[in-house]
């Protein structure tokens, strides 16, 4: 397995994996997520692949086929003047193909993202996980992520 920046040739597999993630989310929150859709369109993926501030890293097998990804976004913090300025690497989406789960590919993707964040001079790596996505929460706990803040809701 190798981890590299995503390329245009990876788009079809990225869309397949994005659909896989969307179905997990639509089962958890059908009031928010629309089954049968994806987070990004083909055109949006083309833009992201070309954008150095939004790197997409892919894990590929020996045939250079995508088996996992980490969509990332470099963000400048703070949100207000009472916070110390720093750069953060936000993991917008992380997925390992269901056929390859349990082989530590997600862990290796995260380690690669950590190395990239250090190379970029980031202070932290952040991500969001939907309540009810128990498998993802357990994975993130296992690799050392801690809760920084919580977003709570009241549905009207």
C-alpha positions in Angstrom: 0.0 0.0 0.0 1.1 3.5 -0.8 -0.4 6.9 0.2 -0.2 9.8 -2.2 -2.0 13.0 -3.3 -5.2 12.3 -5.3 -5.1 12.5 -9.1 -7.8 13.0 -11.7 -7.8 9.3 -12.5 -9.0 8.6 -8.9 -12.3 10.5 -9.2 -14.5 7.5 -10.0 -13.3 5.6 -7.0 -13.5 8.7 -4.8 -17.2 9.1 -5.8 -17.8 5.4 -5.0 -16.3 5.8 -1.5 -18.1 9.1 -0.9 -21.4 7.3 -1.7 -20.4 4.6 0.9 -19.9 7.3 3.6 -23.1 9.1 2.6 -25.1 5.9 3.1 -23.7 5.5 6.6 -24.7 9.1 7.4 -28.1 8.9 5.7 -29.0 5.9 7.9 -27.9 7.8 11.0 -29.6 11.1 10.0 -32.1 10.7 7.2 -33.5 14.1 8.3 -30.2 15.7 7.0 -28.6 13.4 4.5 -30.1 12.4 1.1 -29.5 8.7 0.3 -28.1 8.1 -3.2 -26.1 11.4 -3.3 -22.5 12.4 -2.6 -20.8 15.2 -0.7 -18.9 16.4 -3.8 -19.6 16.4 -7.5 -17.1 15.4 -10.2 -16.5 19.1 -10.9 -15.9 19.9 -7.2 -13.4 17.0 -7.0 -11.5 18.3 -10.0 -11.2 21.7 -8.2 -10.1 20.1 -4.9 -7.5 17.9 -6.6 -5.9 21.0 -8.0 -6.1 23.0 -4.7 -3.0 22.8 -2.5 -5.1 24.2 0.5 -7.5 21.3 0.2 -5.3 18.2 -0.3 -6.9 14.8 -0.8 -4.7 11.9 0.2 -5.4 8.5 -1.1 -4.3 5.0 0.0 -3.8 2.8 -3.0 -3.1 -0.9 -3.5 -0.4 -2.5 -5.5 -2.4 -1.8 -8.7 -2.7 2.0 -7.8 -6.4 1.5 -7.1 -7.8 3.8 -4.4 -8.8 1.9 -1.2 -9.2 4.8 1.1 -9.0 8.6 1.3 -8.6 11.6 3.6 -10.0 14.9 2.4 -8.2 17.7 4.2 -8.5 21.5 4.4 -5.8 23.9 5.7 -7.5 26.5 7.9 -6.1 29.7 9.6 -7.4 30.1 13.1 -8.6 31.9 15.2 -12.2 32.6 14.8 -11.9 35.8 16.9 -9.4 38.3 18.3 -9.2 36.6 21.7 -7.5 33.5 20.4 -3.9 32.7 19.5 -3.4 32.6 15.7 -2.4 29.1 14.3 -2.9 26.8 11.3 -5.1 23.8 11.6 -5.5 20.8 9.3 -9.1 19.8 9.2 -10.0 16.3 8.0 -13.2 16.9 6.1 -13.8 13.3 5.3 -11.9 10.0 5.9 -12.9 6.7 4.5 -11.5 3.2 3.9 -13.3 1.0 1.4 -15.4 -1.5 3.4 -13.6 -4.4 1.7 -10.3 -3.2 3.3 -11.4 -2.2 6.8 -9.6 -3.8 9.7 -6.2 -3.7 8.0 -5.0 -0.5 9.7 -5.3 1.5 6.4 -7.2 4.3 8.2 -4.5 4.5 10.8 -1.8 4.7 8.1 -3.8 7.5 6.4 -4.0 9.4 9.7 -0.3 9.0 10.3 0.4 10.3 6.8 -2.0 13.3 7.4 -0.2 13.9 10.7 3.2 14.1 8.9 1.8 16.4 6.3 0.3 18.7 9.0 3.7 18.9 10.7 5.3 19.7 7.3 2.8 22.5 6.8 3.5 23.9 10.3 0.1 23.1 11.7 -0.7 23.3 15.4 -3.4 20.7 15.3 -5.5 18.3 13.3 -9.3 18.4 13.7 -12.3 16.6 12.4 -16.0 16.2 13.1 -17.9 12.9 13.6 -21.6 12.6 13.6 -23.2 11.3 16.7 -24.4 7.7 16.1 -21.4 6.9 13.9 -20.1 4.6 16.6 -17.5 2.8 14.4 -15.9 6.1 13.4 -15.9 7.4 17.0 -14.2 4.2 18.3 -11.6 4.4 15.5 -10.9 8.1 16.3 -10.6 7.3 20.0 -8.2 4.5 19.3 -5.9 6.6 17.2 -5.7 9.3 19.9 -8.1 12.0 19.0 -9.8 13.8 21.9 -13.0 15.9 22.0 -12.1 19.6 21.6 -15.7 21.0 21.5 -19.2 19.7 20.9 -21.9 21.1 18.6 -25.3 20.5 20.1 -28.7 20.9 18.4 -32.3 21.4 19.2 -34.5 20.3 16.3 -37.6 22.4 15.9 
